[in-house]
Amino acid sequence: MESKEALKQYVQTEEGAKDQNAWYKLGSIYRKEENWGEALNAYAKCLELGAFNAAREATESIKRILDFRDTTWMP
């Protein structure tokens, strides 16, 4: 698996900017780090490049995490 830094550099290249798999991998790394904003941005770029069901599902999962509220301890 590529490192986050290597992927960040790669997606800045002309070829990498069009590589939906690289954007998805970068989003997955950010997601594991719970860096939700960067993960959503990477997944959005992946989706912009074409239909990619895994990115769509990951985006929805993050939105559910961010929208979750446990009313037993948080009003």
PADOMAR-167599 format. One line per 4 residues: number of its first residue (from 1); their letters; for each residue y, x, z of C-alpha. Coordinates in Angstrom, 1 decimal, padded with zeros to 4 digits. Example, Ala and Ser with C-alpha at 12.3 -4.5 7.8 and 13.67 -1.06 7.14 Angstrom:
1) AS) -004.5:012.3:007.8; -001.1:013.7:007.1
END
This chain:
1) MESK) 000.0:000.0:000.0; 003.5:001.2:-000.8; 005.9:001.9:001.9; 009.0:-000.2:002.5
5) EALK) 011.3:002.6:001.4; 009.3:003.3:-001.8; 009.4:-000.4:-002.7; 013.1:-000.7:-002.0
9) QYVQ) 013.8:002.2:-004.3; 011.4:000.9:-007.0; 013.0:-002.6:-007.1; 016.4:-000.9:-007.7
13) TEEG) 015.1:000.5:-011.0; 015.2:-001.4:-014.2; 011.4:-001.8:-014.3; 011.1:-002.6:-010.6
17) AKDQ) 013.8:-005.2:-010.7; 011.6:-007.3:-013.0; 008.3:-006.7:-011.1; 007.5:-009.9:-009.2
21) NAWY) 004.6:-008.2:-007.4; 006.8:-005.5:-006.0; 009.3:-008.1:-004.7; 006.4:-010.0:-003.2
25) KLGS) 005.0:-006.9:-001.4; 008.5:-006.1:-000.1; 008.9:-009.7:001.1; 005.5:-009.4:002.9
29) IYRK) 006.6:-006.2:004.6; 009.8:-007.8:005.8; 007.8:-010.9:006.9; 005.5:-008.8:009.1
33) EENW) 008.6:-007.2:010.6; 010.0:-010.7:011.3; 013.0:-009.8:009.2; 013.2:-013.3:007.9
37) GEAL) 016.4:-013.1:005.9; 015.3:-010.0:003.9; 011.9:-011.6:003.4; 013.4:-014.8:002.1
41) NAYA) 015.6:-012.8:-000.3; 012.7:-010.8:-001.6; 010.6:-013.9:-002.1; 013.5:-015.6:-003.8
45) KCLE) 013.8:-012.8:-006.3; 010.0:-013.0:-006.9; 010.3:-016.7:-007.6; 013.3:-016.1:-009.8
49) LGAF) 011.1:-013.9:-012.0; 008.5:-016.5:-012.5; 006.2:-019.0:-010.9; 004.4:-017.2:-008.1
53) NAAR) 002.6:-019.6:-005.7; 002.1:-017.1:-002.9; 005.8:-016.4:-002.7; 006.6:-020.1:-002.6
57) EATE) 004.0:-020.6:000.2; 005.4:-017.6:002.2; 008.9:-019.0:001.8; 007.8:-022.4:003.1
61) SIKR) 006.0:-020.7:006.0; 009.1:-018.8:007.0; 011.2:-021.9:006.9; 008.7:-023.7:009.2
65) ILDF) 009.0:-020.8:011.6; 012.8:-020.9:011.6; 012.9:-024.7:011.9; 010.4:-024.8:014.8
69) RDTT) 011.7:-026.0:018.1; 009.6:-026.6:021.2; 011.4:-029.5:022.9; 009.5:-028.9:026.1
73) WMP) 011.5:-025.8:026.8; 014.4:-026.0:024.4; 016.6:-029.1:024.1
END
